[in-house]
Amino acid sequence: MGKKKALLLTLVFFGILCVSAPVFAGGGAEAGSKELVDMTFITPRGTVEVMDDYNLWVAKEMGYFEELGINLIMEPGPADAFACTKFVDQNQADVGYPSPGILTASVDTGMDIIMVYEMMVEQVFDFAVRKDSPIKGVQDFAGKSMSVADAGWQVIIDPILVEVGVDPASIEYVVAGAQWGQSVSMGKADIALTWKGLRAQWDAQGLDLKYFLGEDFSKMPANGYAARRSDLDDPAKKQLLVNFLKATSMGIHFARTNPRAAAQITYDLFPAVQEQMEPQLALESMQQLHWGYTGGERKGNGYGWFDEPGWDTYCEIIYGLGQTKKRLSTDEVMTNDLIAAANDFDRKRVEKDAKNFKLNDEWANVKVEGNW
């Protein structure tokens, strides 16, 4: 496997650990004004060449960010699980995309962070085992070995294990770097952490794995966009943040109306993605993520909505595990206050944009299957 492919596979979901965003470089431009404010999306994956951020690429391509006063800059960031919350806290970025574990650990240490938009209202993390594995379900994980790319992933996995009744102390963590999925395929570990979007890529590489989907056994929250809590007290910064989230909602809604168009926009930007997978597989990878991104909307609460009871349960579990020094309350880690405004856009207009988007010959023949 080439270095570029390996990097893409290994770090594709560090955005789940933390995708950063908006730098308010020029102050708060009003929506619809000609003056645009630079907002920088920084990801610790080390690459932005993935299908995961289709919602941002679509909104950028269709001009939604620009009409809302934003010049979105997409930048790869360092491969550091805490980079997004550190960057936000240190005023180097203004929005990040941390996992619940990274978010709560950051809040617990005193960072000026709060999650403002739930990208994954349902559990995004899954587990993979060999198809011939005797493991029949997550309850069989006790006493087994867990392959991960980075030791820091334990803060993600341990709360899920507690939720399903498995003692985390019984798990042997195996740090396998870029080849953590291959490690299970080759029998060097029993289980691998995976997630929506990555499963399709592993299938394409012939890893011959079977999956236990987190949404089937976990009620815990997943990743979302986080910002500085103090920025919510600044009217200009708060409005620009709302505009960013509104463009994000528009990008997701566009994909829900015309998934092939959203996939084509993203796929055509990146030779590395084109090298790794054919359009049909790229669409499948995007669909796995998109189903999570639309969770709040499908529940009737809008894109970006938080399930507060799920977050409360999560905070209780991680406190019991010692992952936080204090028992965090939900209002310390998340807020639904911006969700109504983030969903206040012209849905019919976005749907019309999506339906009128001209597919190229290759994408026009890609099959759209399942629910969107």
Buried (B, 14 or more C-beta within 10 A) or exposed (E): EEEBBEBBBBBBBBBBBBBBBBBBEBEBBEBEEEEBBBBBBBBBBBBBBBBBBBBBBBBBBBEBBBBBBBBBBBEBBBBBBBBBBBBBBEEBBBBBBBBBBBBBBBBBEEBBBBBBBBBBBBBBBBBBBBEEBEBEEBEBBBEBBBBBBBEBBBBBBBBBBBBBEBEBEEBEBBBBEBBBBBBBBEEBBBBBBBBBBBBBBBBBBEBEBEBBBBBEBBBBBBBBBBBBBEBBEBEBBBBBBBBBBBBBBBBBBBBBBBBBBBBBBBBBBBEBBBEBBEBBBBBBBBBBBBBBBBBBBEEEBBBBBBBBEBBBBBBBBBBEBEBBEEEBEBEBBBBBEBBEBBBEBEEEEBBEBBEEBEBEEEBEEBEEEEEB
